[in-house]
Every structure is written in structure tokens, then in C-alpha cells.
Amino acid sequence: MIEYHSGDIVRVFYPYTPKVMQKGNNNLGKNRFGLVINAGNNSTVALPILQIVSHQGKTQRPDYILREDEVRIPEGVTYFKRSKGRVPIYGVIKTERIEFFDDDEISKPLTTIDLETKIAVLKRYKHIMTIPIYVKTMNKESPHHQKAMEIFEQAIIAEKLKFLSTDSGKCMYEHEEHSLLRINKIQPMGKLAANKRIHVYAVKLTDVETQDSFFCTIFTMKKEKQIAKEWGKAKKGMDWLKEDERYYLLKKNIDREWEEPTPYPNRYMPFSAFCEKIRENSMER
């Protein structure tokens, strides 16, 4: 089975008429590049994809002005084609319509865009959602657009926070968001310099089913006793992400930045030992 990630560029037959508005067998459309905005998981039947267009090459002209719903493909984005070698992908990503495709309708991932461009797509979508005509059109032509973009936004936030990363640094949030994860190890890293109410913890989370392990840093206002009580339970990946105060701040402003301490590999302790230490300190008081 092909594994997709949000930000992957694929080839797909994109219909001229939105699928929800088609009547009978309508096969009018065009093979296009498309941008995947949801990696897919066990609860996802089809993948949401934004179309990439060049307007017959007009987007490459120096005087081309981006429309309200468009984000330009960055220069240098290419994919490998056996007969031609590296082939450039150019044009603009259209955020005004989202179509869902089954995996057998989609090519394998050709290449991917960077986090900065994904953020630009999210911001452009949020912008057009302030314009009534776009809202009306999206509700009619892409009735599930809000849910699709909410999932896309969570993936972007997780990537920005390096949430559920492997030892190699690859963010696996999109494939673990619905998986049950339990804290294996924890490393207290003190309070945030800019806000003393925020405590920083580096944690190692383990997938209950596969036993795969992932790392993340969580900013929280919870006290140690509350952490010992509430974090001992397995939670879905998406629920662990929402334990981080930065998640809510980034939903308001995706451009927010923080300085955070770097975890020491040899300073993690078993979560059970952390909880026992909390109990001992409580008894001493």
C-alpha cells in the first residue's frame, strides 16, 4: 500500500465539474498535478486533493498576478521521470476546491512541498473563508472542506512542533493521530523563560499496538501531580498534540515561534519513576 503525506504532489484526473455536482457518468476533466492535504489513515476512505494549474502557462509570466485563492509552487520543485530525468513542476495551487479521490485514482507521490508552502496554502484557505462568495462556493462544491483543512492544519502544527518524531527526525503524526500512545519516558526541562507558568517536558511515546516509539516536547501549564494522574493513560496522537499549549497558540497564529531547550538523550526517566518521585515529594511535605 502506498503511503502518502500531506504536501505530496501526485498526478490525478481532476474533473471539471465537482464530483458532488455531477449527474450520470461525467468523465470530463484533465490529468493534473494535485496536492495531497491529508495523509490518510484507517478512518479515511479517500484522500482530499487540491488541484495545481498553470492557466496554459500564464502563471510563469513575470506579470502574472495571483488570484485570491492561489499559492505559487516554489521554484525548484521537480520530480524524476525516467524518460526525461528531473522535470520541473510549476503553476499555482488552487485552494477554492477540494476533491476526494480513492487511492487507485492517485499516482504514487512524485515529490513534496516544504512546510513553508503548506503554511501558505493554509493561510490562503483561511483568507478566502473570510470572503462570502468563496464560502458559498466551497460549501456547494466541496462540502467537506472544513474538516479536510482542519486535519491539514493539525498536521502542519505537528510538523512545526516536530511532534511524534522518529530517531531520524521524521514527523509521523499523520500516521499516528488515531493510534493509542502511552508515555514510556519523560524528561522535565524546567519552565519557559518567557512565561513561568509554562512547564516544558520532553517525552517518549510508544504506540500501544505496534510498540513503535516517537519523541516530542510538550509545553503545559499542568502541575506535576496532574501530569502524573492524567498522562499515565494512553491517548490518541491527536489528543497528545492538544496537550501542548502551543497547539492552541498556533491555531491562532501559525507563524508563532518559540525557543525551547534541547533534550538530553541520557536524562529521560521511566514515566513510572517520575510518578513515584512525585508521590514521594508529596509525602515529604
DAGI-V561734 format. One record per run of one state. SS is the DSSP state (2 for helix, 1 for strand, 0 for the rest). FROM is the first residue (numbers start at 0). LEN is the number of residues. If there is no record, write none. Layout:
BEGIN
ss: [SS:SS]
from: [FROM:FROM]
len: [LEN:LEN]
END
This chain:
BEGIN
ss: [0:1:0:2:0:1:0:1:0:2:0:1:0:1:0:1:0:1:0:1:0:2:1:0:1:0:2:0:2:0:2:0:1:0:1:0:2:0:1:0:1:0:1:0:2:0:1:2:0:2:0:2:0:1:2:0]
from: [0:7:15:18:21:28:36:46:53:57:60:69:72:77:81:84:88:91:94:98:101:102:105:106:110:112:114:128:131:141:144:160:164:165:170:171:172:175:179:192:194:207:212:220:223:230:234:236:241:244:252:264:267:268:270:284]
len: [7:8:3:3:7:8:10:7:4:3:9:3:5:4:3:4:3:3:4:3:1:3:1:4:2:2:14:3:10:3:16:4:1:5:1:1:3:4:13:2:13:5:8:3:7:4:2:5:3:8:12:3:1:2:14:1]
END
